[in-house]
Structures are given as structure tokens and as C-alpha cells.
Amino acid sequence: MIGTYPAKLDDKNRLFVPAKLRAELGEAFFVTVGINCGRSCLTIYSAKDWQALSQNYNSLSISQRAGATSLLFNFAVECIPDKQFRFTLTQKLLTYAGIGKDVMIVGRAGQAEIWDAEAFAAFEEENLTPEKLLASLEAIGL
């Protein structure tokens, strides 16, 4: 998943699935708490990626499943978009990520993120430097 898509949360806490992400996300997907560079956001997983994440979680020991790891599942919602490709987010998720009306949906390889638009602008400004880009490219082997 790639790209950045501005969106607006409606009065019923619904967002539109961006057209370019619809095929990748499929008919159902999962949204839960996320973090990127120490900032709160929401992470969107396709059903296939959610299943893999769940299998990895289930393979952990009981002590490893405790705490923050379990919150990924406690906060998660399964999203099945309506005919207008809208999906609903819970108030709990919106509060965690500090999301207001203006939103950015951002592709991140196998997942996507949902950010408050102002928080994403600050994140982008902070991280869009030659030094940080070079470090990121080196981290992925380029």
C-alpha cells in the first residue's frame, strides 16, 4: 500500500476507503492502535495480514501476550465497508490517535495508517530531511 490520501471523518465517525486502496484492503480489514516514530496513529491491516499477526500473537508465551501486545487486539475493529466504501471507527480508537475531522490515510508497505491531519503534517515535517531519509533507505537495504 502506498500513497497519502486526505479524508474527512463524518458525524458518525466514518471514513471513505480511498479508491486506490480498496483492492488491497479487500472486503474486510482490521483497524487498531498503532505508532510511528513515537506518535500515535491507527494501523489498517488486510484480513490476510491480520490473520498472520494473530498467528504470531498466539504463538507467544502467556507472559509475552500480556500488556501492550494484547491492546492491539483489545482496541481492534473489523471493518466491512458499506456500499459507499465507508467504514466506522470507534471513539476509543479516535481518542487514542487524537484524530479530529481532518484525516490522512497513509500507505505503509503492507499496511496503511490513519493519522490526524495536523499530527501527520508535524510528523512529515520532522522526518522529511535528507539525513532521516538516508537512514531509512539504509535500514531497508538501499
C-alpha positions as CSV (number, residue, x, y, z in Angstrom):
1,M,0.0,0.0,0.0
2,I,1.4,3.4,-1.0
3,G,0.3,7.0,-1.2
4,T,-1.2,9.7,1.0
5,Y,-4.9,10.4,1.0
6,P,-6.6,13.3,2.7
7,A,-10.1,12.4,4.2
8,K,-12.7,13.8,6.5
9,L,-14.3,11.9,9.3
10,D,-18.1,12.3,9.2
11,D,-20.5,12.9,12.1
12,K,-20.9,9.1,12.5
13,N,-17.1,8.5,12.8
14,R,-16.9,7.1,9.2
15,L,-14.2,7.4,6.7
16,F,-14.1,6.5,3.0
17,V,-11.8,3.8,1.8
18,P,-9.5,5.5,-0.8
19,A,-10.2,4.1,-4.2
20,K,-6.5,3.1,-4.7
21,L,-6.5,1.1,-1.5
22,R,-9.8,-0.8,-2.0
23,A,-8.4,-3.8,-3.9
24,E,-5.5,-4.2,-1.5
25,L,-7.7,-4.0,1.7
26,G,-10.4,-6.3,0.3
27,E,-14.0,-6.6,1.5
28,A,-13.0,-6.7,5.2
29,F,-10.0,-5.3,7.0
30,F,-8.9,-4.5,10.6
31,V,-8.0,-1.2,12.3
32,T,-6.2,-1.0,15.6
33,V,-3.9,1.2,17.6
34,G,-0.5,2.0,16.0
35,I,2.6,4.0,16.5
36,N,5.1,5.5,14.1
37,C,8.2,7.3,15.4
38,G,6.7,7.7,18.8
39,R,3.5,9.2,17.5
40,S,0.0,7.7,17.9
41,C,-1.9,6.7,14.8
42,L,-4.1,3.9,13.8
43,T,-2.9,0.9,11.7
44,I,-5.0,-0.8,9.0
45,Y,-4.3,-4.4,8.2
46,S,-5.8,-6.5,5.4
47,A,-7.6,-9.7,6.6
48,K,-4.6,-11.7,5.4
49,D,-2.1,-9.6,7.4
50,W,-4.4,-9.6,10.4
51,Q,-4.5,-13.4,10.3
52,A,-0.7,-13.6,10.2
53,L,-0.4,-11.1,13.1
54,S,-2.9,-13.2,15.1
55,Q,-1.0,-16.4,14.5
56,N,2.2,-14.7,15.6
57,Y,0.5,-13.4,18.8
58,N,-1.0,-16.9,19.5
59,S,2.5,-18.4,19.2
60,L,3.8,-16.2,22.0
61,S,4.1,-17.4,25.6
62,I,1.4,-16.3,28.1
63,S,3.8,-13.8,29.6
64,Q,4.7,-12.3,26.2
65,R,1.0,-11.8,25.4
66,A,0.4,-9.7,28.5
67,G,0.5,-5.9,28.5
68,A,0.7,-3.7,25.4
69,T,0.7,-6.5,22.9
70,S,-2.8,-7.5,23.9
71,L,-4.0,-4.0,23.4
72,L,-3.6,-4.4,19.6
73,F,-6.4,-6.9,19.8
74,N,-8.4,-5.2,22.6
75,F,-8.8,-2.0,20.5
76,A,-9.2,-3.7,17.1
77,V,-12.3,-3.4,15.0
78,E,-13.2,-5.4,11.9
79,C,-14.2,-3.0,9.2
80,I,-16.6,-4.1,6.4
81,P,-17.2,-1.0,4.2
82,D,-20.8,-0.2,3.2
83,K,-21.8,0.3,-0.5
84,Q,-20.3,3.8,-0.4
85,F,-17.0,2.3,0.8
86,R,-17.3,3.9,4.3
87,F,-16.1,2.3,7.4
88,T,-16.7,3.2,11.1
89,L,-14.0,3.9,13.7
90,T,-14.7,3.6,17.4
91,Q,-14.4,6.6,19.7
92,K,-11.7,4.7,21.6
93,L,-9.5,4.4,18.5
94,L,-10.1,8.1,17.6
95,T,-9.2,9.2,21.1
96,Y,-6.1,7.1,21.2
97,A,-4.8,8.6,17.9
98,G,-6.0,12.1,18.6
99,I,-8.0,12.1,15.4
100,G,-10.2,15.1,14.6
101,K,-12.3,15.7,11.5
102,D,-9.4,16.1,9.1
103,V,-7.5,12.8,8.5
104,M,-4.7,11.5,6.4
105,I,-4.7,7.8,5.3
106,V,-1.1,6.8,4.5
107,G,0.2,3.7,2.8
108,R,3.0,1.9,4.6
109,A,4.1,-1.1,2.5
110,G,1.8,-4.0,3.7
111,Q,-0.4,-1.8,5.9
112,A,-1.8,1.7,6.0
113,E,-2.1,4.2,8.8
114,I,-4.8,6.7,9.8
115,W,-3.5,10.0,11.2
116,D,-5.0,13.2,12.4
117,A,-4.1,15.6,9.6
118,E,-2.2,18.1,11.8
119,A,-0.3,15.3,13.6
120,F,0.7,13.8,10.2
121,A,1.9,17.2,8.9
122,A,4.1,17.6,12.0
123,F,5.4,14.0,11.6
124,E,6.2,14.7,7.9
125,E,7.9,18.0,8.7
126,E,10.0,16.4,11.4
127,N,11.0,13.3,9.4
128,L,11.3,14.6,5.8
129,T,15.0,15.5,6.0
130,P,17.9,14.2,3.9
131,E,19.5,12.7,7.0
132,K,16.4,10.8,8.1
133,L,15.6,9.7,4.6
134,L,19.1,8.3,4.1
135,A,18.9,6.4,7.4
136,S,15.6,5.0,6.4
137,L,16.9,3.9,3.0
138,E,19.9,2.3,4.6
139,A,17.6,0.5,7.1
140,I,15.8,-1.2,4.3
141,G,18.9,-2.1,2.4
142,L,19.1,0.6,-0.3
